[in-house]
Amino acid sequence: MSKSDPIYKVIFFNQGQVYEVYARQIFQSEIWGFLEVEEFVFGERTQVVVDPSEEKLKAQFEGVIRSFLPMHSIIRIDEVERLGTAKISEAKGGNVMPFPMPMPDRKG
């Protein structure tokens, strides 16, 4: 893969689960407090064994052009050299929680 064609692994909380997805475009949204994720990438069906978690994610993001993720739900973003397996896992009741974000003061 060329350096001009990066792939990003995005790990985030969503409704009590941890999502791990891969995308080609990630940037700060014009909507305050959100990150935009575009061009989701999923593995090809060349293997005999199919991961049901990846298939669920693929179906969930089918037809999605862009996702807006709240900043406080993001756990980690990595630029990776190669595509991994997208997955959903249950959030463990550990001591890692999303960082609370203050609401902007709307006083003029």
N, C-alpha and C positions, 0 to 999 in steps of 0.2 A: 504494500500500500504506500502511496506517495505521501509525503509530508503535507502536501496541499489538500489532501482529502482525509481530514481527521475523523475519527469516530469517538464519540463521548459516551461513557457509561454514566447514567444518571440514576442515583438511588434516592428514593423519597418515600415518605409516609403517605398512605391513602386509606382512610377508613379502617384503621387498626391493622393494616398490612404494610409490608415493606415491598415496594416495587423496584425492580432493577431492569432498566430499559436502555437501549442503545439508540443514539441519534447522531445525525451529521451536523445539525445546526442547533446552537444554544446561545441565547443572548438575553440581555436585560429587556424586559417589556416596557412599553410606554405606560402600561397600567401599573400604578405604584404597588410595589411589594410582590410582583410576579416575575417569573422567569419564563421565557418562551422556548419551547422545545419543538423542533421541526424535523422532518425527514427521518421518521423512526425506521430502524433497521432490524430485521429479524433474520434468523438463520434460515438457510435453504433446507428444503425437505429432502436431503440426500441421504439421511440416515434412516435405518430401519426402525430404531427406537425413537419414539416421539415423546417429547416432554409435555405433559398436559398443562403445566404452568405456562410454558411459552406459548402454547396454542391458545390458551385463555387470553393472554396478553395480546397476541396477534389479532384475535377476534375483537377484543375490546378497542384496540386502536385502529382497526380497519376503517379506512375512509377518513381518518383524522388528518387534517392538514397541519394543524398547529395545536399544541396544548399549552395552557397557561398554568404553571405550577406556583402555588404560594411559596414565597421564599422560606417561610418558617417550616415548610414540610420537607425541604431538601436536606438530605443527610450528607451526601457527598457527590461530587462530579469529578470524573477522571477522564483524561484523554488517553485512549488505549491504542495499542498497535494493531490489535485484531478483534474481531467480533466475538463476543461470548454468548452465552445462553441467557436470554431474557427470562426473568422469573418473578414470582410473587411468593412471599413467605410471611408467616405470621410474625407480628412484632412481639418480641419477648418482653416480659414485664421487668426488664432490667433498668439500669439507671441512666440510659440515654434517652433523652426527650428532645423534641424540636425546641429551638430557642424561641421564646415568646417575643413577638415584635410589637413595639408600641404603635398605637394608632396616631396618625398625624394630627396636630392641633389645627383645627379648622377656624380658629379665631383670626380674622383678617389681619 
